[in-house]
C-alpha cells in the first residue's frame, strides 16, 4: 500500500467525509429532479401537488435533524463508556465503525435532501414531472431511513460495551496479522539478527519524534533501484523513534558505472525518499502493526482487573482472544508468503517474544494475585508452547516462567501456588 493509498484510507474512515458524500448525494438528487422535464420528457400520468411533497419533506427534515442529534449524543456517551471501561485506544475503532458512520450519514443526507427539496419546491422550479421524480426519490429515502433505523436500534444495544470494544480490537489485530503474514517483511528481504548490516552503510536519522505508522515500500524501492542502493530499515510500523534516531541505513552499490548521480547526491535523494516514505505520527496505527492490537487487548484486561471494576471474567476472555490470535500467527507463519517484492530493502521481523510480552505481560502483572487468571493464563501458554516454531515455543515458555514467578510472590495460599505449578509448560 502506497502512502497516498494509506492517507486516502485514513480519510475515508472519518465520519465527516462519509456524511459529506451522502449529503452531497441527497442535495444532487433534489436538484436533478428539476431537470426531469428537460432531460427526459414524459407524462407521469398523475399530478402530484406541491403541498403533498412539501408535507412529506417537512416531516423528514424535522425528524432527521432530531434523530441525527440524538444519535450523536448516544455515540458520544458510548465512546465515553468505552474509554472508561475498556481503553481509549479501542475507542478509535468504534469511531471508525462503518455501521454507525453509514447510519448517521444517512440521517444527515436525508435531512439535506429534504431541506433542499423544500427550498427548490417553494421556488416553483419543479414541474409535474419534477414533482413526480421528487416524490419517487422521497419514497426511496423513506425506505432507506426505515432500514437504517432498524439497523441502528439493533446496533445501539451493543455500542459501548466492553465486549464490543474487544471484538473490534481482535478483528483489527487479526487483519493486521493476516496482512503481515502475506508479506512477513513488508515485501522486502529479511533482516534477521544474524544478518549483518555493512559497516559502510550510512544512517538516515529521523527529523521528528513519534510512532511509525506506515512505510511506503513501493516509493522506497523505486528510489533505491534508481540510485542503485540497498536500504536496511531499523524501524517498522509500531516503533517509537526519537529525533535524530536512525530510521534506516543505506548502502550504495559499489562499482556501478551507469549510476547517473554522484554518491553524495544519491544519498541525499534516498534520504529524502526515506523521510517521505515513512509516516510518523503521534499515535500507533493498527494497519501495519499487529503488536499494537495485542497491547490494546492487554490494556482492556488491565482495566478490567483494576480495583474499581474488578472483572476477572473480562480478563479471562481477553486471554482467550490473544491465544486465538497467537495461534493464527504460529499456524500460518511457517507457510506465509515469502516472495520478495522489494529486493533492495531489508526489513527486521516481528519477534515472537515481543508478541508474547505484548499479549500477556500486563495480564500476568495485574492478575498475579488472582488464581483464576493465573490458571487460565498458564493453560493458554501451555497450549501455545506446543505449537509453532522453536522461537515461538521458547517465547511461550519464557513468558510462562515469568508469570509463574510473579504469581508465586503475589498468591498467599500455598495450595494456590501448588495448583499453578501443577500446570507444566514444556
C-alpha positions as a Markdown table, in Angstrom:
| # | Residue | x | y | z |
|---|---|---|---|---|
| 1 | Unk | 0.0 | 0.0 | 0.0 |
| 2 | Unk | 1.5 | 3.3 | -1.1 |
| 3 | Unk | 1.5 | 6.3 | 1.2 |
| 4 | Unk | -1.3 | 8.1 | -0.8 |
| 5 | Unk | -3.5 | 4.9 | -0.6 |
| 6 | Unk | -2.9 | 4.8 | 3.1 |
| 7 | Unk | -3.7 | 8.5 | 3.5 |
| 8 | Unk | -6.9 | 8.0 | 1.4 |
| 9 | Unk | -7.8 | 5.0 | 3.6 |
| 10 | Unk | -7.4 | 7.1 | 6.8 |
| 11 | Unk | -9.5 | 9.9 | 5.2 |
| 12 | Unk | -12.4 | 7.5 | 4.3 |
| 13 | Unk | -12.6 | 6.4 | 8.0 |
| 14 | Unk | -13.5 | 9.9 | 9.1 |
| 15 | Unk | -17.2 | 10.5 | 9.8 |
| 16 | Unk | -17.4 | 13.9 | 8.2 |
| 17 | Unk | -16.2 | 12.5 | 4.9 |
| 18 | Unk | -18.8 | 9.8 | 4.6 |
| 19 | Unk | -21.5 | 12.3 | 5.9 |
| 20 | Unk | -20.4 | 14.9 | 3.4 |
| 21 | Unk | -20.6 | 12.5 | 0.4 |
| 22 | Unk | -24.0 | 11.2 | 1.3 |
| 23 | Unk | -25.2 | 14.7 | 2.0 |
| 24 | Unk | -24.0 | 15.8 | -1.5 |
| 25 | Unk | -25.8 | 12.9 | -3.0 |
| 26 | Unk | -29.0 | 13.9 | -1.3 |
| 27 | Unk | -28.6 | 17.5 | -2.5 |
| 28 | Unk | -27.8 | 16.3 | -6.0 |
| 29 | Unk | -30.9 | 14.2 | -6.1 |
| 30 | Unk | -33.1 | 17.1 | -5.1 |
| 31 | Unk | -31.5 | 19.5 | -7.6 |
| 32 | Unk | -31.5 | 17.0 | -10.5 |
| 33 | Unk | -35.3 | 16.4 | -10.1 |
| 34 | Unk | -35.7 | 19.9 | -11.5 |
| 35 | Unk | -34.2 | 18.7 | -14.8 |
| 36 | Unk | -36.7 | 15.9 | -15.2 |
| 37 | Unk | -38.8 | 17.7 | -17.9 |
| 38 | Unk | -35.7 | 18.9 | -19.8 |
| 39 | Unk | -33.7 | 15.6 | -19.8 |
| 40 | Unk | -36.5 | 13.0 | -20.1 |
| 41 | Unk | -39.8 | 14.5 | -21.3 |
| 42 | Unk | -42.5 | 12.1 | -20.2 |
| 43 | Unk | -46.0 | 12.1 | -18.8 |
| 44 | Unk | -46.2 | 10.8 | -15.2 |
| 45 | Unk | -49.9 | 10.1 | -15.5 |
| 46 | Unk | -50.7 | 11.8 | -12.2 |
| 47 | Unk | -50.2 | 15.3 | -11.0 |
| 48 | Unk | -48.7 | 15.3 | -7.5 |
| 49 | Unk | -49.4 | 18.6 | -5.8 |
| 50 | Unk | -46.6 | 20.7 | -4.3 |
| 51 | Unk | -48.3 | 20.6 | -0.9 |
| 52 | Unk | -48.2 | 16.8 | -0.7 |
| 53 | Unk | -44.5 | 16.6 | -1.4 |
| 54 | Unk | -43.8 | 19.6 | 0.8 |
| 55 | Unk | -45.6 | 18.0 | 3.8 |
| 56 | Unk | -43.5 | 14.8 | 3.5 |
| 57 | Unk | -40.2 | 16.6 | 3.1 |
| 58 | Unk | -41.0 | 18.8 | 6.1 |
| 59 | Unk | -41.6 | 15.7 | 8.2 |
| 60 | Unk | -38.3 | 14.2 | 7.1 |
| 61 | Unk | -36.4 | 17.4 | 7.7 |
| 62 | Unk | -37.7 | 17.9 | 11.2 |
| 63 | Unk | -37.4 | 14.3 | 12.3 |
| 64 | Unk | -34.0 | 13.6 | 10.7 |
| 65 | Unk | -32.4 | 16.6 | 12.5 |
| 66 | Unk | -33.7 | 15.3 | 15.8 |
| 67 | Unk | -32.6 | 11.8 | 15.1 |
| 68 | Unk | -29.1 | 12.8 | 14.0 |
| 69 | Unk | -28.7 | 15.0 | 17.1 |
| 70 | Unk | -29.9 | 12.2 | 19.3 |
| 71 | Unk | -27.6 | 9.7 | 17.6 |
| 72 | Unk | -24.6 | 11.9 | 18.0 |
| 73 | Unk | -25.3 | 12.2 | 21.8 |
| 74 | Unk | -25.7 | 8.4 | 22.1 |
| 75 | Unk | -22.4 | 7.8 | 20.2 |
| 76 | Unk | -20.6 | 10.3 | 22.4 |
| 77 | Unk | -21.9 | 8.6 | 25.5 |
| 78 | Unk | -20.9 | 5.1 | 24.1 |
| 79 | Unk | -17.4 | 6.3 | 23.3 |
| 80 | Unk | -17.0 | 7.8 | 26.8 |
| 81 | Unk | -18.1 | 4.5 | 28.3 |
| 82 | Unk | -15.7 | 2.5 | 26.1 |
| 83 | Unk | -12.9 | 4.8 | 27.2 |
| 84 | Unk | -13.7 | 4.4 | 30.8 |
| 85 | Unk | -14.4 | 0.6 | 30.8 |
| 86 | Unk | -12.1 | -0.6 | 28.1 |
| 87 | Unk | -9.3 | 1.6 | 26.8 |
| 88 | Unk | -9.0 | 4.9 | 24.9 |
| 89 | Unk | -7.1 | 3.1 | 22.1 |
| 90 | Unk | -10.1 | 0.9 | 21.4 |
| 91 | Unk | -12.4 | 3.9 | 21.1 |
| 92 | Unk | -10.7 | 4.9 | 17.8 |
| 93 | Unk | -12.0 | 1.7 | 16.2 |
| 94 | Unk | -15.5 | 2.4 | 17.4 |
| 95 | Unk | -15.4 | 5.9 | 15.9 |
| 96 | Unk | -14.2 | 4.4 | 12.6 |
| 97 | Unk | -17.0 | 1.8 | 12.5 |
| 98 | Unk | -18.7 | 1.8 | 9.1 |
| 99 | Unk | -22.1 | 0.9 | 10.5 |
| 100 | Unk | -22.5 | 3.9 | 12.8 |
| 101 | Unk | -21.0 | 6.2 | 10.1 |
| 102 | Unk | -23.3 | 5.0 | 7.4 |
| 103 | Unk | -26.4 | 5.3 | 9.6 |
| 104 | Unk | -25.5 | 8.8 | 10.8 |
| 105 | Unk | -24.6 | 9.8 | 7.3 |
| 106 | Unk | -28.0 | 8.6 | 6.0 |
| 107 | Unk | -29.8 | 10.7 | 8.6 |
| 108 | Unk | -27.7 | 13.8 | 7.6 |
| 109 | Unk | -28.1 | 13.1 | 3.9 |
| 110 | Unk | -31.9 | 12.7 | 4.2 |
| 111 | Unk | -32.1 | 16.0 | 6.2 |
| 112 | Unk | -30.1 | 17.9 | 3.5 |
| 113 | Unk | -32.2 | 16.3 | 0.7 |
| 114 | Unk | -35.4 | 17.3 | 2.3 |
| 115 | Unk | -34.2 | 20.9 | 3.1 |
| 116 | Unk | -33.0 | 21.4 | -0.5 |
| 117 | Unk | -36.2 | 19.8 | -1.9 |
| 118 | Unk | -38.4 | 22.2 | 0.2 |
| 119 | Unk | -36.4 | 25.3 | -0.9 |
| 120 | Unk | -36.5 | 24.4 | -4.6 |
| 121 | Unk | -40.1 | 23.4 | -4.4 |
| 122 | Unk | -41.0 | 26.8 | -2.9 |
| 123 | Unk | -39.3 | 28.5 | -5.9 |
| 124 | Unk | -41.6 | 26.7 | -8.3 |
| 125 | Unk | -38.8 | 25.1 | -10.2 |
| 126 | Unk | -40.5 | 21.7 | -10.3 |
| 127 | Unk | -43.0 | 20.9 | -13.0 |
| 128 | Unk | -45.3 | 17.9 | -12.9 |
| 129 | Unk | -42.6 | 15.6 | -14.0 |
| 130 | Unk | -40.1 | 17.1 | -11.5 |
| 131 | Unk | -42.6 | 16.7 | -8.6 |
| 132 | Unk | -43.2 | 13.1 | -9.6 |
| 133 | Unk | -39.5 | 12.4 | -9.7 |
| 134 | Unk | -39.0 | 14.2 | -6.3 |
| 135 | Unk | -41.9 | 12.2 | -4.8 |
| 136 | Unk | -40.4 | 8.9 | -6.1 |
| 137 | Unk | -36.9 | 9.8 | -4.6 |
| 138 | Unk | -38.6 | 10.8 | -1.4 |
| 139 | Unk | -40.2 | 7.3 | -1.1 |
| 140 | Unk | -36.8 | 5.7 | -1.6 |
| 141 | Unk | -35.3 | 8.0 | 1.0 |
| 142 | Unk | -38.1 | 7.0 | 3.5 |
| 143 | Unk | -37.3 | 3.3 | 2.8 |
| 144 | Unk | -33.6 | 3.9 | 3.4 |
| 145 | Unk | -34.4 | 5.7 | 6.6 |
| 146 | Unk | -36.6 | 2.9 | 7.9 |
| 147 | Unk | -33.9 | 0.3 | 7.1 |
| 148 | Unk | -31.2 | 2.4 | 8.8 |
| 149 | Unk | -33.3 | 3.0 | 11.9 |
| 150 | Unk | -33.9 | -0.8 | 12.3 |
| 151 | Unk | -30.1 | -1.4 | 12.0 |
| 152 | Unk | -29.4 | 1.4 | 14.3 |
| 153 | Unk | -31.7 | 0.2 | 17.0 |
| 154 | Unk | -30.0 | -3.2 | 16.9 |
| 155 | Unk | -26.6 | -1.7 | 16.9 |
| 156 | Unk | -27.3 | 0.6 | 19.9 |
| 157 | Unk | -27.8 | -2.5 | 22.1 |
| 158 | Unk | -24.1 | -3.3 | 21.6 |
| 159 | Unk | -22.4 | 0.1 | 21.2 |
| 160 | Unk | -20.1 | 1.0 | 24.1 |
| 161 | Unk | -19.9 | -2.5 | 25.7 |
| 162 | Unk | -16.5 | -3.8 | 26.7 |
| 163 | Unk | -17.2 | -7.0 | 24.6 |
| 164 | Unk | -17.9 | -4.9 | 21.6 |
| 165 | Unk | -14.6 | -2.9 | 22.0 |
| 166 | Unk | -12.7 | -6.2 | 22.5 |
| 167 | Unk | -14.3 | -7.6 | 19.3 |
| 168 | Unk | -13.2 | -4.6 | 17.3 |
| 169 | Unk | -9.7 | -4.8 | 18.6 |
| 170 | Unk | -9.5 | -8.5 | 17.9 |
| 171 | Unk | -10.7 | -8.1 | 14.3 |
| 172 | Unk | -8.3 | -5.2 | 13.7 |
| 173 | Unk | -5.4 | -7.3 | 15.1 |
| 174 | Unk | -6.5 | -10.3 | 13.0 |
| 175 | Unk | -6.5 | -8.2 | 9.8 |
| 176 | Unk | -3.1 | -6.8 | 10.7 |
| 177 | Unk | -1.7 | -10.3 | 11.3 |
| 178 | Unk | -3.1 | -11.6 | 8.0 |
| 179 | Unk | -1.6 | -8.6 | 6.2 |
| 180 | Unk | 1.8 | -9.2 | 7.8 |
| 181 | Unk | 1.6 | -12.9 | 7.1 |
| 182 | Unk | 1.0 | -12.1 | 3.4 |
| 183 | Unk | 4.2 | -10.0 | 3.5 |
| 184 | Unk | 6.2 | -11.1 | 6.5 |
| 185 | Unk | 8.9 | -8.4 | 5.8 |
| 186 | Unk | 6.5 | -5.9 | 4.2 |
| 187 | Unk | 7.6 | -7.3 | 0.8 |
| 188 | Unk | 11.3 | -6.8 | 1.5 |
| 189 | Unk | 14.2 | -9.0 | 2.3 |
| 190 | Unk | 14.5 | -10.4 | 5.9 |
| 191 | Unk | 16.9 | -8.6 | 8.2 |
| 192 | Unk | 17.4 | -11.1 | 11.0 |
| 193 | Unk | 19.7 | -10.8 | 14.0 |
| 194 | Unk | 22.3 | -13.0 | 12.4 |
| 195 | Unk | 22.3 | -10.7 | 9.4 |
| 196 | Unk | 25.0 | -8.0 | 9.4 |
| 197 | Unk | 24.4 | -4.5 | 8.2 |
| 198 | Unk | 27.6 | -3.4 | 6.3 |
| 199 | Unk | 29.7 | -1.1 | 8.2 |
| 200 | Unk | 29.8 | 1.2 | 5.2 |
| 201 | Unk | 26.0 | 1.8 | 5.4 |
| 202 | Unk | 25.2 | 5.3 | 6.4 |
| 203 | Unk | 22.4 | 6.1 | 8.8 |
| 204 | Unk | 19.4 | 8.3 | 7.9 |
| 205 | Unk | 18.1 | 10.0 | 11.0 |
| 206 | Unk | 14.6 | 11.0 | 11.9 |
| 207 | Unk | 13.6 | 14.6 | 11.8 |
| 208 | Unk | 10.8 | 14.2 | 14.4 |
| 209 | Unk | 9.7 | 12.0 | 17.3 |
| 210 | Unk | 6.7 | 9.8 | 17.2 |
| 211 | Unk | 5.3 | 6.4 | 16.2 |
| 212 | Unk | 6.0 | 4.9 | 12.8 |
| 213 | Unk | 2.5 | 4.5 | 11.3 |
| 214 | Unk | 3.2 | 3.4 | 7.7 |
| 215 | Unk | 6.0 | 2.7 | 5.4 |
| 216 | Unk | 5.6 | 3.2 | 1.6 |
| 217 | Unk | 7.7 | 0.3 | 0.4 |
| 218 | Unk | 7.0 | 0.9 | -3.3 |
| 219 | Unk | 8.2 | 4.5 | -3.1 |
| 220 | Unk | 11.3 | 3.4 | -1.2 |
| 221 | Unk | 12.1 | 0.6 | -3.6 |
| 222 | Unk | 11.7 | 2.7 | -6.7 |
| 223 | Unk | 14.2 | 5.2 | -5.3 |
| 224 | Unk | 16.7 | 2.5 | -4.2 |
| 225 | Unk | 16.5 | 0.9 | -7.6 |
| 226 | Unk | 17.0 | 4.2 | -9.3 |
| 227 | Unk | 20.2 | 5.1 | -7.4 |
| 228 | Unk | 21.4 | 1.5 | -7.2 |
| 229 | Unk | 21.4 | 1.2 | -3.4 |
| 230 | Unk | 20.3 | -1.1 | -0.6 |
| 231 | Unk | 18.2 | 0.1 | 2.4 |
| 232 | Unk | 18.4 | -1.5 | 5.8 |
| 233 | Unk | 15.4 | -0.4 | 7.8 |
| 234 | Unk | 15.9 | -0.1 | 11.5 |
| 235 | Unk | 12.2 | 0.6 | 12.3 |
| 236 | Unk | 8.9 | -0.9 | 11.3 |
| 237 | Unk | 5.3 | 0.3 | 12.0 |
| 238 | Unk | 4.7 | 0.5 | 15.7 |
| 239 | Unk | 8.2 | 1.6 | 16.7 |
| 240 | Unk | 8.7 | 4.8 | 18.5 |
| 241 | Unk | 11.5 | 6.9 | 17.1 |
| 242 | Unk | 13.2 | 9.9 | 18.6 |
| 243 | Unk | 14.5 | 12.9 | 16.8 |
| 244 | Unk | 17.9 | 12.2 | 15.2 |
| 245 | Unk | 17.5 | 8.5 | 15.9 |
| 246 | Unk | 18.3 | 6.3 | 12.8 |
| 247 | Unk | 15.3 | 5.3 | 10.6 |
| 248 | Unk | 17.5 | 3.2 | 8.3 |
| 249 | Unk | 20.9 | 2.7 | 6.9 |
| 250 | Unk | 21.7 | 3.0 | 3.2 |
| 251 | Unk | 24.5 | 1.5 | 1.2 |
| 252 | Unk | 25.3 | 2.5 | -2.3 |
| 253 | Unk | 26.3 | -0.4 | -4.6 |
| 254 | Unk | 30.0 | -0.2 | -5.4 |
| 255 | Unk | 31.4 | -0.1 | -8.9 |
| 256 | Unk | 28.2 | 1.0 | -10.7 |
| 257 | Unk | 29.3 | 2.6 | -14.0 |
| 258 | Unk | 25.8 | 3.6 | -15.1 |
| 259 | Unk | 24.8 | 5.5 | -11.9 |
| 260 | Unk | 23.5 | 8.9 | -13.0 |
| 261 | Unk | 24.1 | 10.6 | -9.7 |
| 262 | Unk | 27.2 | 11.1 | -7.6 |
| 263 | Unk | 27.4 | 9.2 | -4.3 |
| 264 | Unk | 26.7 | 12.2 | -2.1 |
| 265 | Unk | 23.8 | 13.3 | -4.3 |
| 266 | Unk | 22.4 | 9.7 | -4.5 |
| 267 | Unk | 22.5 | 9.5 | -0.7 |
| 268 | Unk | 20.6 | 12.8 | -0.4 |
| 269 | Unk | 17.9 | 11.6 | -2.8 |
| 270 | Unk | 17.5 | 8.3 | -1.0 |
| 271 | Unk | 17.4 | 10.1 | 2.4 |
| 272 | Unk | 14.6 | 12.4 | 1.2 |
| 273 | Unk | 12.7 | 9.4 | -0.2 |
| 274 | Unk | 13.1 | 7.7 | 3.2 |
| 275 | Unk | 11.7 | 10.7 | 5.0 |
| 276 | Unk | 8.7 | 10.8 | 2.6 |
| 277 | Unk | 8.0 | 7.1 | 2.7 |
| 278 | Unk | 8.0 | 6.6 | 6.5 |
| 279 | Unk | 4.9 | 8.2 | 8.1 |
| 280 | Unk | 5.5 | 9.2 | 11.7 |
| 281 | Unk | 2.5 | 10.3 | 13.9 |
| 282 | Unk | 1.5 | 10.9 | 17.5 |
| 283 | Unk | -0.4 | 7.6 | 17.8 |
| 284 | Unk | 0.1 | 4.0 | 16.8 |
| 285 | Unk | -1.9 | 2.5 | 14.0 |
| 286 | Unk | -3.5 | -0.9 | 13.7 |
| 287 | Unk | -2.9 | -1.2 | 10.0 |
| 288 | Unk | 0.7 | -2.5 | 9.6 |
| 289 | Unk | 1.3 | -3.1 | 13.4 |
| 290 | Unk | 0.0 | -6.4 | 14.8 |
| 291 | Unk | 1.7 | -5.8 | 18.1 |
| 292 | Unk | -0.4 | -2.8 | 18.8 |
| 293 | Unk | -3.6 | -4.9 | 18.8 |
| 294 | Unk | -2.1 | -7.2 | 21.5 |
| 295 | Unk | -1.1 | -4.2 | 23.6 |
| 296 | Unk | -4.6 | -2.8 | 23.4 |
| 297 | Unk | -6.2 | -6.1 | 24.3 |
| 298 | Unk | -3.8 | -6.2 | 27.3 |
| 299 | Unk | -5.0 | -2.8 | 28.3 |
| 300 | Unk | -8.6 | -3.9 | 28.3 |
| 301 | Unk | -7.7 | -6.8 | 30.6 |
| 302 | Unk | -5.7 | -4.5 | 32.9 |
| 303 | Unk | -8.7 | -2.0 | 33.1 |
| 304 | Unk | -11.0 | -4.9 | 34.0 |
| 305 | Unk | -8.7 | -6.0 | 36.8 |
| 306 | Unk | -8.5 | -2.5 | 38.3 |
| 307 | Unk | -9.9 | -2.3 | 41.9 |
| 308 | Unk | -12.7 | -0.1 | 40.7 |
| 309 | Unk | -14.0 | -2.7 | 38.2 |
| 310 | Unk | -12.6 | -6.0 | 39.4 |
| 311 | Unk | -13.9 | -8.0 | 36.5 |
| 312 | Unk | -11.9 | -11.2 | 36.2 |
| 313 | Unk | -14.2 | -12.6 | 33.5 |
| 314 | Unk | -13.2 | -9.9 | 31.0 |
| 315 | Unk | -9.5 | -10.6 | 31.7 |
| 316 | Unk | -10.1 | -14.4 | 31.1 |
| 317 | Unk | -12.0 | -13.5 | 27.9 |
| 318 | Unk | -9.0 | -11.4 | 26.7 |
| 319 | Unk | -6.6 | -14.3 | 27.4 |
| 320 | Unk | -8.8 | -16.4 | 25.1 |
| 321 | Unk | -8.7 | -13.8 | 22.4 |
| 322 | Unk | -5.0 | -13.3 | 22.4 |
| 323 | Unk | -4.5 | -17.0 | 22.4 |
| 324 | Unk | -6.6 | -17.3 | 19.2 |
| 325 | Unk | -4.6 | -14.6 | 17.6 |
| 326 | Unk | -1.2 | -16.1 | 18.5 |
| 327 | Unk | -2.4 | -19.5 | 17.2 |
| 328 | Unk | -3.2 | -17.7 | 13.9 |
| 329 | Unk | 0.3 | -16.2 | 13.9 |
| 330 | Unk | 2.0 | -19.5 | 14.7 |
| 331 | Unk | 0.0 | -21.7 | 12.3 |
| 332 | Unk | 0.4 | -19.6 | 9.2 |
| 333 | Unk | 3.8 | -18.0 | 9.8 |
| 334 | Unk | 5.6 | -21.1 | 8.5 |
| 335 | Unk | 3.5 | -21.1 | 5.3 |
| 336 | Unk | 3.4 | -17.4 | 4.9 |
| 337 | Unk | 4.2 | -15.9 | 1.5 |
| 338 | Unk | 7.9 | -15.5 | 1.1 |
| 339 | Unk | 8.0 | -13.7 | -2.3 |
| 340 | Unk | 10.3 | -10.7 | -2.2 |
| 341 | Unk | 8.7 | -7.8 | -4.0 |
| 342 | Unk | 11.3 | -5.2 | -3.0 |
| 343 | Unk | 14.7 | -6.9 | -3.1 |
| 344 | Unk | 16.7 | -3.7 | -2.3 |
| 345 | Unk | 15.0 | -3.2 | 1.1 |
| 346 | Unk | 15.9 | -5.2 | 4.2 |
| 347 | Unk | 13.2 | -5.3 | 7.0 |
| 348 | Unk | 13.6 | -6.6 | 10.6 |
| 349 | Unk | 11.0 | -9.2 | 11.6 |
| 350 | Unk | 8.4 | -9.2 | 14.4 |
| 351 | Unk | 10.0 | -11.2 | 17.2 |
| 352 | Unk | 7.8 | -13.9 | 18.8 |
| 353 | Unk | 8.9 | -12.9 | 22.3 |
| 354 | Unk | 7.7 | -9.3 | 21.7 |
| 355 | Unk | 4.3 | -10.6 | 20.7 |
| 356 | Unk | 4.1 | -12.7 | 23.9 |
| 357 | Unk | 5.2 | -9.8 | 26.0 |
| 358 | Unk | 2.6 | -7.5 | 24.5 |
| 359 | Unk | -0.1 | -10.1 | 24.9 |
| 360 | Unk | 0.5 | -11.5 | 28.4 |
| 361 | Unk | 2.8 | -9.2 | 30.4 |
| 362 | Unk | 0.1 | -6.8 | 31.5 |
| 363 | Unk | -2.3 | -9.5 | 32.4 |
| 364 | Unk | 0.3 | -11.5 | 34.3 |
| 365 | Unk | 1.4 | -8.5 | 36.3 |
| 366 | Unk | -2.0 | -7.1 | 37.3 |
| 367 | Unk | -3.6 | -10.5 | 37.7 |
| 368 | Unk | -0.8 | -12.0 | 39.7 |
| 369 | Unk | -2.9 | -12.3 | 42.9 |
| 370 | Unk | -5.9 | -13.9 | 41.0 |
| 371 | Unk | -5.6 | -17.6 | 40.9 |
| 372 | Unk | -8.3 | -17.9 | 38.3 |
| 373 | Unk | -6.5 | -15.5 | 36.0 |
| 374 | Unk | -3.1 | -17.3 | 36.5 |
| 375 | Unk | -4.6 | -20.7 | 35.9 |
| 376 | Unk | -6.2 | -19.7 | 32.6 |
| 377 | Unk | -3.0 | -17.8 | 31.6 |
| 378 | Unk | -0.8 | -20.8 | 32.3 |
| 379 | Unk | -3.0 | -23.2 | 30.5 |
| 380 | Unk | -3.0 | -20.8 | 27.4 |
| 381 | Unk | 0.8 | -20.7 | 27.5 |
| 382 | Unk | 0.9 | -24.4 | 28.0 |
| 383 | Unk | -1.1 | -24.9 | 24.8 |
| 384 | Unk | 0.9 | -22.3 | 22.8 |
| 385 | Unk | 4.2 | -23.9 | 24.0 |
| 386 | Unk | 3.3 | -27.0 | 21.9 |
| 387 | Unk | 2.8 | -25.3 | 18.6 |
| 388 | Unk | 4.7 | -23.1 | 16.1 |
| 389 | Unk | 8.4 | -22.7 | 15.6 |
| 390 | Unk | 11.2 | -23.2 | 18.1 |
| 391 | Unk | 11.4 | -19.5 | 18.8 |
| 392 | Unk | 7.6 | -19.4 | 19.3 |
| 393 | Unk | 7.6 | -22.2 | 21.8 |
| 394 | Unk | 10.6 | -20.7 | 23.6 |
| 395 | Unk | 8.8 | -17.4 | 23.9 |
| 396 | Unk | 5.7 | -19.1 | 25.4 |
| 397 | Unk | 7.9 | -20.9 | 28.0 |
| 398 | Unk | 9.8 | -17.7 | 28.9 |
| 399 | Unk | 6.5 | -15.8 | 29.4 |
| 400 | Unk | 5.1 | -18.7 | 31.5 |
| 401 | Unk | 8.1 | -18.8 | 33.7 |
| 402 | Unk | 7.9 | -15.0 | 34.3 |
| 403 | Unk | 4.2 | -15.1 | 35.0 |
| 404 | Unk | 4.7 | -18.0 | 37.5 |
| 405 | Unk | 7.4 | -16.0 | 39.3 |
| 406 | Unk | 5.0 | -13.1 | 39.7 |
| 407 | Unk | 2.2 | -15.3 | 40.8 |
| 408 | Unk | 4.3 | -17.1 | 43.5 |
| 409 | Unk | 5.1 | -13.7 | 45.0 |
| 410 | Unk | 1.5 | -12.5 | 45.0 |
| 411 | Unk | -0.5 | -15.6 | 45.9 |
| 412 | Unk | -1.0 | -16.0 | 49.6 |
| 413 | Unk | -2.1 | -19.6 | 49.8 |
| 414 | Unk | 0.3 | -22.4 | 49.3 |
| 415 | Unk | -2.5 | -24.5 | 47.8 |
| 416 | Unk | -3.0 | -21.9 | 45.0 |
| 417 | Unk | 0.8 | -22.0 | 44.3 |
| 418 | Unk | 0.7 | -25.7 | 44.1 |
| 419 | Unk | -2.2 | -25.8 | 41.7 |
| 420 | Unk | -0.4 | -23.3 | 39.5 |
| 421 | Unk | 2.9 | -25.2 | 39.5 |
| 422 | Unk | 1.0 | -28.4 | 38.5 |
| 423 | Unk | 0.2 | -26.9 | 35.1 |
| 424 | Unk | 3.6 | -27.5 | 33.4 |
| 425 | Unk | 4.7 | -25.6 | 30.3 |
| 426 | Unk | 7.2 | -27.7 | 28.5 |
